[in-house]
Amino acid sequence: MKENSPLLTIVVPVYNSKHYLKECVNSIINNEIKNNARVEIILVDDGSSDGSAKACDEYSQNNDNIEVVHLKNGGVSKARNFGLKLATGKYVWFVDSDDILLNGALSNVIETITTTDFDIYIFGYLLKNKFEGTNDVEKKKILKISKKEAIHSLLDPDFATFPWNKIFKKSLIIENSISFPNKMIMCEDMEFCYMAFDKAKKFLLTNSKLYGYRKNGSGASFSKSKAHFKDAAIANFDLCEYIEKNYPEYFGEIFKNTVVSIVSYLYKYNNSDSDYLKLSGFIKTHETQCYKLSGKLKVEVLLFLHGKYIFDIVGFIKILVKKILKNNVTLT
């Protein structure tokens, strides 16, 4: 890293975020930075059409450390990957444009970067629908953890497979050719994180909440496209397969979610899809474990394995009901 290079690059993919963008960017530039450490901010406009692109340009004009790039709409993975290519910082932080950094977050991260060598720094997050008043970071101990403990954190909802509550050493990502999968529109975070964790050697973790994640309800289940279910199934399958092979003691913690995502996929796809054999095969090869499931999920799996005709009818009814509900929402 060159002497004048920033310690940290914050990559913010932006797509039609005008209602939240100001709060997001202000939470970054208004965060206190100790020792005048250089922080680079890259706003990647992903073909916004709501005025977000103009807002990004205004931030760049008024702040020397903010760079803006405008792309044709290609999805959050493409935007993050492009921002990563432009990043010149030693470490990279992926921040979503409808979220915020809590007060004191940057000081925490910069101090950690300057005092400890790490590949990935994992921290907590605050989940809210709205952010009002002061959201200060509660200082808690930063721990050095093993790779096994780090992998387990991916299965812990307090940390999970989000990229935005983690700081990544850029060289780790670049040297191992890790990127967000451009073709996925859902759960691309899961793919990126487990691949990065697999290659990393030095991990830090704190229970301090540095990040504010906004759950605004805009992604209602009605609006999910068919591809969403496929992406979720593939991502969960890939992570589950990795866990089963390398950390089998954690397999039980991810198995149920994997089955749920694959069953949802199986309702919508048949053997004409290129991933059908792989995903349906997971259910078949783990039939014994599936018997230990309970309730509705167990019934669905048993129907798929031993009553496929009924399973397909149930799937058709599910799709029909969702279409009716979606049309009712649209009409009202």
Secondary structure, DSSP 8 states (H G I E B T S, - for coil): --TTS-SEEEEEEESS-TTTHHHHHHHHHTS--GGG--EEEEEEEES--SSHHHHHHHHHHH-TTEEEEEE-S--HHHHHHHHHHH--SSEEEE--TT-EE-BTHHHHHHHHHHH---SEEEEEEEEES---S--B-----EEEE-HHHHHHHTT-TTTTT-STTEEEEHHHHHHTT----TT-SSSHHHHHHHHHHHH---EEEEEEEEEEEE--S-S-GGG--HHHHHHHHHHHHHHHHHHHHH-GGGHHHHHHHHHHHHHHHHTT--TTSTTHHHHHHHHHHTHHHHTT--HHHHHHHHHHHH-HHHHHHHHHHHHHHHHHHHHHHHH-
